[in-house]
Amino acid sequence: MDFSDAQIDRYARHLVLPEIGEEGQQRLLESRVLVVGAGGLGSPLLLYLVAAGVGHVGIVDDDIVDLSNLQRQVLHDTSNIGLSKVESAQRRLSEINPEVEITAHKQRLSAENAMALIGKYDLVADGSDNFPTRYLINDACYLAGRTLVSAAIMRFDGQISTFKAHSRSAEDSERHPCYRCLFGDQPGEMKDSCADVGVLGALAGIMGSMQAIEVTKELLELGKSLSGSLVLYDALGADFRKISVKADPDCALCGPRATIHRLEDVDYTAGDPVCAV
């Protein structure tokens, strides 16, 4: 691999890891990751992906930086209040690693644009904070054949999993569930959000950092994938639990009798289409 002296210095701690080395770092530099939401989860996730040298990072968010964000959304600072989150993120991330290409998608993710956006990237990470968006991202990733790393936080609790039902084979029909396999059909009514019940700021750092680890593992095919597992974290109890989950044979998206074949088959309009944690 032909790394510059600056790259050897920047990525030195990766290059000496036998599991990554020059070949793995080159793969990261050639990877494309889309992050939905530049908020609490997206902040540490984006910081670590860009620092790690993921070559092209896209950010989808149509919100602006608000004072109430700064308790947990560490990507932004007081001077950027009122600025669009994608612009604020782009400025900060470019300072961290100027050789990473960062594309700011200042728009809402919707059924109309999700497939086109997701199709441009190798992997998607979800940092949204509402069920309609989570289901939309899950469905679009499955239909586009893209792996999804999804996390969620509320109050003092976090969860994370990886979804790649598109890679399931006939021989392992119970492996690689999608988001719908775990949580069923999209709820008809919106549940409480972090704005309603609160969230511990540092919890976003833990779960967003875990997302960055799982994204890196998927890109490099390292270790054991979280596909088929759901990790739950209770911050107050300092307790992690890992639950095994299987694909649902009756899943409307990835089951053998699926009824969802395109995003237009689902109503994703309930609630706010995009809201970063």
C-alpha positions, 0 to 999 in steps of 0.5 A: 500500500502506498501511504504518505508519511502523514497518513502513516503518522495519522493512522499509526495505531491502526496500522500496527494492529494485525487485524487492520494493518495497511490493507484494512486501513486502505479498505477504510479509506475506500469505504463510503458510510451514510450517517442519518442524524448529526445529533447525540448518536451521530456526534461521536459516531461521525467523529470516530469514523472520520478520525479513523479515515473512512474515506467518504462520509455522508450526513443526512439531517435537516435540523439546525443547532439549538442550545438544548442540543449541546448537552449531548451533541458534542459535534457542535458548539455554542458558536454554531447555534442557528447553523444547520447541523450538517454544515456545523458537522462538516466544518468540525469534521474537516478540521479533524481529518481534511482528507475525508470527503464529507457530503452534507445532505441538508434534507429530510430522509423520506420514502422519495429520496431514501433509496437514491441516497442509501444506494450511494453508500456501502453501509448506513448508520442510524442515529434518528429518534423516532419510529417512522424514520427507523422503519424507513431506514431499515426498509430502504437498507434491506431493499438496497442491499445495504448493512445497517447499524442502528442504535437508540437511547432514552433516559438511562438506557441504550440499545444497538444492533446490526441488521443485514437481512439482505445477506441471509441465505436459504441455509441460514433462514433464521439468521440476520433479522431485520429491524421489523423482525425484532420490533414488529410492525411500525407503531401506529402512535408515536411513543415518548421521545428524548425531548419528552422524558430526557436522556443522560448526555454521556449515554449518547457518547457510549452508544454512538461510539459503539456504533462506530466500532460496529460500523468499522467491524462491518467494513473490515469484516472483523470479529463477530457481527451484532447481526442476530443480537441486540445489546442493551445497556443500563447506565444506572445499573452499569449493566450490559445484556446481549440478547439473541434474536432470529429472523421472523418468518412472518416479517412483512419485509424480509420473510418468505411471504413479504408484502413490502417490495418498495418503500411506496408500500408503507406509510411512513408519515406518522410523526416527524420524518427525521429527528436526531437524538 
